[in-house]
Amino acid sequence: MRAVQWLAILLLSVPGLVTGEVVAAEKSPRETGGNMLPPPDADAALRSELARAKDKNTRAALERFIRRHPGNPLVEEARQALEAMERK
């Protein structure tokens, strides 16, 4: 297949590339005018960060989580994991 044909296939396979449509507009909040994706779920991000800290199974990782998020309720779970680690 010639390079021009490959380029045409590539261009047509990327949504919105040829038509200029904004793909994010389908998922964006109405008040943004369709220009922005919705904000990430902050709670899910913190839960994920805590899970990674626990998976590392190091005192430093859990202490870093506690230091970075002192007012978050998940800090108590991090402290419990840290105490369990110290008991072993």
Beta strands, then each sheet from edge to edge (+ up, - down):
end
